[in-house]
Amino acid sequence: MSRVGHIVFDLNLSDQCSKWPEHSNRFDLAVICETIEHLPTAPEFTLLMLSSLLKPGGILLVTAPNAAALSKRIKMLLGYNPFERIRFYLQNPGHFREYTLSELKGMGQTCGLDVVAAYHANFSGPGKRIVHNLIPSMRDGLVVLFRKPAP
């Protein structure tokens, strides 16, 4: 088993294929959690870049906040924008865009990835679990497992 060091890459550069990390190893698993909503580039570029580092049959685990969560729907009903404004600080600008489960699944499929599992996750505290169990699509988080198909 060979040791692999930390791969440093600015995901904001995912739209520039020539800058993707070149690595001799291919991986069984890549994980990107609570990140794609922070990127100003199309998430497909990031998914493609991560997929390029996977072995055939490798898994890509993606988690993200749910744009259609109950808490956000309630804020909208009350006249408040549930989405934060872009921040002044360029190194941490906040969320550019949140997605729904169908959008996230579709992005991976556009990139040639197979959906192994996809569900709405209950990342919030116990106070919201009753509604979340009745209507899973209103849970706060999204989880999708993609598989890179064999050639």
C-alpha positions in Angstrom: 0.0 0.0 0.0 1.5 3.3 -1.0 1.1 6.5 1.1 -0.8 9.3 -0.5 -0.2 12.8 0.8 -2.8 15.5 1.1 -3.9 16.8 -2.3 -4.1 20.5 -2.3 -6.5 22.0 -4.9 -8.6 25.1 -5.0 -12.1 23.9 -6.0 -12.8 27.3 -7.4 -10.4 26.3 -10.2 -12.4 23.1 -11.1 -13.7 24.8 -14.3 -10.1 24.8 -15.6 -9.3 21.2 -16.5 -5.6 22.0 -17.1 -5.3 22.9 -13.4 -6.8 19.7 -12.0 -4.5 17.8 -9.7 -2.5 15.1 -11.5 -2.1 12.1 -9.4 -0.9 8.6 -10.2 -3.2 7.0 -7.6 -6.9 6.5 -8.1 -9.1 6.3 -5.1 -12.0 4.1 -3.9 -13.7 7.0 -2.1 -13.8 10.8 -2.4 -15.8 12.9 0.1 -17.1 16.5 -0.4 -19.3 17.6 2.5 -21.1 21.0 2.9 -18.8 22.5 0.2 -20.4 22.8 -3.2 -22.8 25.5 -2.1 -19.8 27.7 -1.4 -18.4 27.5 -4.9 -19.1 30.2 -7.6 -18.4 27.7 -10.4 -20.9 25.1 -11.6 -20.8 22.2 -9.3 -20.5 19.8 -12.2 -16.9 20.9 -12.7 -16.0 19.9 -9.1 -17.8 16.6 -9.5 -16.0 15.9 -12.7 -12.6 16.8 -11.1 -13.3 14.5 -8.1 -14.5 11.8 -10.4 -11.3 12.0 -12.3 -9.5 10.9 -9.1 -11.7 7.8 -8.6 -11.1 4.3 -9.7 -13.8 2.7 -11.8 -16.4 1.7 -9.3 -15.2 4.3 -6.9 -17.7 6.2 -4.7 -18.1 9.9 -4.4 -20.0 11.0 -1.2 -21.6 14.4 -1.4 -23.5 16.2 1.3 -25.0 19.7 1.1 -27.7 21.8 2.8 -31.2 21.3 1.4 -32.5 24.5 -0.4 -36.1 23.3 0.2 -35.7 22.6 4.0 -38.7 23.4 6.2 -36.8 26.1 8.1 -36.2 28.0 4.8 -39.8 27.6 3.7 -41.1 29.0 7.0 -38.7 32.0 6.7 -40.0 32.7 3.2 -43.6 32.4 4.3 -42.8 35.1 6.9 -41.3 37.3 4.3 -37.6 36.7 5.1 -35.0 35.5 2.7 -33.6 32.2 4.1 -30.4 32.5 2.1 -27.5 34.5 3.3 -26.0 37.4 1.3 -22.6 37.0 -0.3 -20.1 38.1 2.3 -17.4 40.8 1.8 -14.7 38.4 2.7 -13.6 36.7 -0.6 -11.9 33.8 1.1 -15.2 32.8 2.7 -18.0 34.3 0.7 -20.7 32.2 2.2 -23.3 30.2 0.2 -23.6 31.1 -3.5 -26.3 28.5 -4.2 -28.0 25.8 -2.4 -29.6 22.8 -4.2 -32.4 20.3 -3.9 -31.9 16.6 -3.9 -33.1 16.2 -7.5 -30.7 18.9 -8.7 -27.8 17.3 -6.9 -28.6 13.9 -8.3 -29.0 15.4 -11.8 -25.6 17.1 -11.6 -23.9 13.9 -10.9 -25.7 12.1 -13.6 -24.8 14.8 -16.1 -21.1 14.1 -15.1 -21.6 10.4 -16.0 -21.9 9.2 -12.4 -24.4 6.6 -11.2 -26.6 7.4 -8.2 -26.1 4.6 -5.6 -28.2 6.3 -2.9 -29.8 9.7 -2.3 -31.8 10.9 0.6 -32.8 13.9 2.7 -30.8 13.9 6.0 -31.9 15.1 9.4 -28.8 17.0 10.5 -30.8 19.3 12.8 -31.6 18.9 16.5 -34.5 16.7 17.8 -37.1 19.5 17.8 -37.7 19.2 14.1 -37.7 15.4 13.8 -41.5 15.0 13.8 -42.1 17.1 10.7 -38.9 15.7 9.1 -40.1 12.2 9.6 -43.5 12.9 8.1 -42.1 14.9 5.2 -38.4 13.8 4.5 -38.0 16.3 1.6 -38.1 19.1 4.2 -35.1 17.9 6.1 -32.1 20.2 6.4 -29.5 18.2 4.5 -28.9 16.2 1.4 -26.7 13.1 1.0 -25.9 11.5 -2.3 -23.6 8.6 -3.1 -22.4 8.4 -6.6 -20.4 5.6 -8.3 -18.0 6.1 -11.1 -19.0 3.5 -13.7 -16.5 1.0 -15.0 -15.3 1.6 -18.6 
